[in-house]
Amino acid sequence: MALTGRTALLAAIGSLPVGILAPSWTGMLAVNAPLTLAILCDYAMAAPVRTLQFTRSGDTSVRLGDGAEVQLTVTNPSRRRLRARLRDAWPPSSAQNPGHERLTVPAGERRRITTTLRPTRRGDRRAERVTVRSYGPLGLAARQGDHRVPWTVRVLPPFTSRKHLPSRLARLRELDGRTSVLTRGEGTEFDSLREYVPGDDTRSIDWRATARQTTVAVRTWRPERDRHILVVLDTGRTSAGRVGDVPRLDAAMDAALLLTALASRAGDRVDLLAHDRRLRAQVQGRSAGDVLPAVVDALAGLEPELVETDARGLAATALARAPRRSLIVLLTSLDAAPVEEGLLPVLPQLTQRHTVVVASPSDPYVAEMAGRRGTIENVYEAAAATQARNQRARTAEQLQRHGVTVVDATPDELAPALADAYLTLKAAGKL
């Protein structure tokens, strides 16, 4: 039984004249006995809580930053009117609205409550429990009970870089020969023959076809199709650091999503794995239409692990997923220690058979610090930032000496920069 504030107010009002005019046990009993009887009657007339029935419906997934609506239907099978205050409990990061709801459900009827969620973190958000406090008609006492009504809303990565997809697809169409711009590069596939026009590369002239007709014929080329792209996310301790306003892992996810969307449209096969000391997530063998939703779903619940990444295990896992020549895109940190002690020793195993791209989000605050002047503190900050940038550049140079393409950009620029690197490799026939 739960007593309300109205009960306390009535008890205080009744006790005041007794305490002033006739302070005695008899006076107190004269006030409290009727109040107690009213409380018991009110409690007995309140609708039972245990027999209530609950069902849920609504959204099961939402992108981070968007809103999701979940409906809770309350059915009152009893013969009494339900006057209740209801709390539908979700994790604090769900940012639900409203948190509490007052409702009245006549006997044998149902009512629906809509809760709006605006999650602030990725991953699965599960409804905890529904707590109902059923009041009597006098509002003096209430029955209270909990019900488990399970529901899960999966919060997906926001994919903010999708705004760059149309421009990259336009460039892809140019590379693919769907517009007037045709490219030729080592390892590209023959597409068709056309008449020579001034400015064409003379190495593209097909002399046999020219001999069979009265005009000079040139070959046109298109980038290779059905190439294998393996996106590898490092989920070790370095991925937990924040760059700008987001964790390093979230910036890497956004770049991975844009690359997946672009490569699948280009006719390439895309697989993904996330690894630190063990395999955390993987997507393998999906068709072009299914790969992006599968990658989004796999990344939704991924969180950084505060452990040192096992570079040898990561390389072995990547090689097992890429038995033939592939483009391996490793999204990791360019910090000197993890690269020199972890990645560099195993890099020859990857570059021996595969084209390797290392992409890393840089901290825009470092560039801001490097430009500061005016005070002693600012000068010291600028010196520290310059030293950090130089060390990062040396690490990138070490990777490039091993034949690795390095993409080093701020979180906002990493996804389009990685997409451009992919298109450049595709245009040059290096996939």
Summary of the structure (lengths in Angstrom):
residues: 431
radius of gyration: 33.0
end to end distance: 71.0
largest distance: 126.2
contacts: 1376
relative contact order: 0.10
helix: 41%
strand: 28%
